[in-house]
Amino acid sequence: MSKKEDSGGKKGSHQTELYAEVPATCLPIVYSPEYNITFMGLEKLHPFDAGKWGKVIRFLKEEQFITDEIIVLAREASEADLLVVHTARYLNRLKWSLVVATITEIPPLLFLPNFLVQRKVLKPLRTQTGGTIMVGSILLYSGGGFHHCSSDKGGGFCAYADITLAIKFLFERVEGVARATIIDLDAHQGNGHERDFLEDRRVYIMDVYNRHIYPGDGYAKRAIKRKVELEWGTEDMEYLQKVELHSEGALNEIRPDIIIYNAGTDILDGDPLGGLAISPQGIIKRDEIIFRAARRRGIPILMVTSGGYQKKTARIIADSILNLHRQGLIGEEAVEGVGPSHVPLMMSKSVSSGATFSAI
């Protein structure tokens, strides 16, 4: 895949800093310390671990897998970047602290001046969103994965539609990308990107989720081409069989130019919001199944990390990345012998390639 006219993309596309050149010495991991939300302990009022990306990076450093010098530094998405998908009306609504408090499910935010909310909450989320978009240009591993946010509505701790934005940027700016498949394996239905791509035949959506929990968006479900609804307490054997069966079926049904893999860890047994019972080893195996499916077909994959509401999920994400590297599915080993159409992956709450990498 090659970029179209550098950062300008197709004629009429806005200028962006998110598709800048990346040094060849960098691994396909996109991260910034700005991802982590810390402000007077308010982040602890939501079950989501707002500092998990920094913990994942720390674990990977301890294993001597990465250093600061080889990480791609995520950039904050600008207003012009966000307007590729979001309406101006929606972005203006985020200037009200009450709206942000509702979206992030942190009620005390409504009492704070919006300039503080922008700096301490929304800027980290914009940086994660920028990271997810960047992964499309270099195909790395990133944080992000805000799959409950659509062009004109946020919710479920998702203020920006990073998955939709990453795909729209790819369609507009990368030669050879005309079809995308979203494989959403977060415990919750990905109603944000589903609403955005409801009428877009270029995007195939597979969604595997607990049928009994938030958001239960029946309208958005119309966009799902391969829907797998799970019951409370689903365990490893049944879950992994369904993931393998349906991911193979989805990729055989339509061959995409890119896979966006939403690798939520809220499927972990004991998660207070997910309601499933998957073991840490099951999560690691799940990620391997998806990366192997992409690898066999030579399809680039963009991975985001999405939900996960227990402190131990950061360790599991790091262990999964290390396993993918040991299996030769990410890193230099994965790139060897792969043609020019294959690129790396990123770290976010939401690509990698036939040579696959990820985003934290």
N, C-alpha and C positions, 0 to 999 in steps of 0.2 A: 504494500500500500504506500502511496506517496501523497504528501500534502499538496493541496491545491493553492498555488500562488502564495506560499508561505502563510503568515498569520491572517492574511486577508481573505483566504478561501475563495469561493466563487465570486464573480462580479456582483457587487451589491452587499456582500457580507461585511460586517463591521470588523474593525481592527481589534485584535485581542492579544493579550500577553500570555494566554494559556497554552498556545501552540508554538511556543518558542523552542529553539533547538536545545537538546539535552546532551551533555557531554557523553561520549561513548564509554567513558569509564564508570558511569553510573549504573547501578542495578535498576531493574524496573520496579522499584518500590517508591511510591509517592507519599510523602509525609511532611508535616510541619508541626513544631511544638504548639503552634496556634490552634491546632485541632482540639486541644484539651480545654474544657470549660471549667474554670475555677473562679468563684466569686463569692466570698463571704459564706461559703458552705451551702449556698442556695442550690447548687447542682446536686447536693445529696438528697434534696426533697423529691427527686424523681428516681425511680429504680434503675434507670439507665446509667451505666458507669461512664461518665463524661470524660474520664481520663484514661480509658482503656487503650487508646492508640499509643500513648506514650509508654504504657506498660508493655505492649507488644514489642515496640521498638527496643525497649530495655532488655527484654528477654532475648531478642534476636542478637543484640550486641553481646550479651553474656555468653551466648553460644558461638560467638565469633563468626556469625553469619554475615553481619553488616557492620559498617562504620558510618559515621556522619558524612564522610567524604563521598560515599557512593550512593547516598540516598538522594532522590530527586525532591527538591524542596517545593512543596505545594504553594501555589499563589492564590490569593483571594479572588473570587469571581467578581468582576465589576458589574455595575448596573447594566451596562450595555450587554455584557455576557448573559446576565439573567433575563434580559428582555427578549432573548432568542426564544424563550418558552413562556416566561411569566408575563402577565398583563401589568401595565403600569399601575392600574388600580390596586392589584394585589400587593405589589411592592410598597405602595404608599400606605396601605393598611398596616404593614409591619412597622411603621413609624409610631404606632400606638402600642404602648406597653401592655394594655389589656389583651390585644390580639396575640401578641407574642406569648403572654402568660397562658392563654388558652391553647395555643398550638403546642407549646412545649410541656404543658401540663404541670407548670410550676407557678401556682397562684400568687406567691409573694412578688413576682416580677411586676405585677400590675401597679405596685406602689413605688416602683423605681422610675427615675427620669429616663426617658427613652434613649438619651445619649449613652447612658450606662448599659442599657439593654443591648444597644447596637454594638458597643465595644466588647462587652463581656460574654454575650450569648450569640448574637447574630453574626458577628465577625468570624468567630470560630466555625460556625456553620457555613458561612460563605467560603471560607478557606477550604473546608472539606469538599464543598461543591466544586470549587476550582480544581481541587485535586482529582476528583472523579472525572471532570472534563479533560484534564491534562492526560489522564491515563489513556484516553482515546487517541491522542497524538503519538504516544510512545508505548501504549499498552502495558501498563504496570499494575502493581497492587496498591490500593488506596483505602482510606476510611470511607465515610459516606454511606450510601445505600438508603437514602431518605425516600422510601417507596410509598409513603402515605401522602406525599405532597404532589399535587397536580399544578397545572399552569395558573389556576386562580384560587386554590384553596390548600392550606396547610393543615396538619394535624398529626397526632401521635408522635410528637417530638421531631417532626419533619417540616422545616420551614421553607426549604428550597428543593425543587424537583431535579436533583442531580442526575438521576438515571435518564430521565427524558432529555435533559440538557446534553449529556454525554452523547446520546444517540443522534440528536439533532446536529450537534457539531460534527460528528463523524459523517453523516449524510452530506452535509454542506461542504466539508473541508478535506475529506480524505478520498482520494481516487480509489475506485474499486469497492467502496462500501455502499451497497444499495439495499441490503437486507440485514436485519438484526434479529436475533433470538434472545429474549430475556428468560433466564431460568431463575425463578425467584423461590429460594428455599428457606426464607425466613418463616418463622412460625405463624406470622400474620399475613393475611391477604395483601398483595401489593396494589392497593386500589388507586394510588396516585398515578403511576405510569400506565395503569390499565385505562383510566379515564382519558389520559393524554393521547393514547394510541388506539382508542376505540374504533376509529374509522380508517386507520392507517394499515394497509395490507403489507407494507414493507416490514412490519414488526410482528413477530410471532411470540406469544407469551405462554410460557408454562409456569404454573403457580401451584406449589404444594404447601398447604397450610392447615392449621387447626380450624375446622369448620365452625366451632362454637364460640370463637373469641373475636375481638375487635379486628377489623372494622365492620365485617358483615355487609359489605357494599354490593348489593344485588345488581345495581346498574353497572358498576365497573366489571363485574364478573362476565358480562357479555363480551369483553375483549379477550378473555382467556381462551386460547385455542386448545390447551391441554390442562384441564383442571383436575387436581388430585386433592380431595378434601379428607382430612384425617380426623380420627376420633381422639377424645381425651386419652392421655397416657400411652399413645402409640410408642412402641419400643423398637430397638435397633433392627431386628430381622425383617419385620414387616416394612419399616421405613426404608431401609437400604434397598430392598427388593423393588419397592415402588419407584424410588429415585432412579435406579439403574434402568428399569423397564421403560419409564416414561421419558427420561432424558434421551435414551437411545431412540425411542419412537419419535420424539420431537425433532431430533437432528436428522433422522432418516426421512421424515415427512417433508421438511423444507431445509435445504442446506443454506445457512446464513453466511454472510461475510464476516460477522462478528458475533460473539456470544457475550452478553452481559450477565454475569453470575452474581446474584445477591445471596451471599453466604452467611445469613443470620445465624447466630449461636443461641438464640432464644429457644431453640428446640431442645436444649440441654435439660436433662432430668432435674427437677427442682426449680426450674425457672418460674418466678412468680407470675409471669404474664403469658408464657408460651403454652403451658398445659400439656406438653409432650414429655417423653421419658427417654430421650436419646443420650447415650453415654458419651464421654469425651472421645473414646476410640471410634464410636459411631460417627461423630462429627468429622473426625480426621479421615475416615474411610469415605464419607459422603463427598468431601472435597476432592479426594483422589479419583472417585468415580467420574465426576464432572470434568476434571482436567484430563483424564485418560480419554474420555469420549471426544473432547476437543482435539487432543493430540493426534488420535488415530485419523481424524478427518482433516488435520492441518488447518483448523479454524482458530483464529486469534480469540482469546478470552479475556474479558475485563472483569475483575473480581472486586466486589465491595463487601464490607463486613457487617453492616446493618445492625439489627437488634441483638441483644444479649444482656440479661439483667442480673447476672451474678458476677462477683469479683473474679472468679476463676476462668471466665471466658477469655481473658487476655492471654493466659497461659496456653489455653487450648488453641487459639488462633495462631500463636507463635509455633506451637508444636505441629500444627497442620502445615504451615509454611515450610518448616524444616523437613517434614515428611515429603512434601511435594518436591523439594530440592533433592532429597536422597533418592527419590524415585526417578530423577531426571526429567521432571515435568516442569520445573521452573529453574532459571539460572542459565549459565552459559552452556551447560550440557544439553538443555532443551533446545537451544538455538542452533546447535551444530547440525548441518544438513538441512536446515529449514530454509525455504526460499525467501525472496525479498518481500513476499506478501505477508510474512509473519513478523509480529512485533511483540513487545513485552506487556506487563500487567501492573495494578496499583492498589494502595491501601486506603480504604475509605469505608463508610457504611455502605456502598455499592461496589481490566481486560488483560488478558494475557493472550498467548497465541498457541498455535500448534506447538510452538515453543511457548509455554505458558508462564506467566508471572502474575503477581497480584497487587492489590492496592489496600493499604491499611487505613 
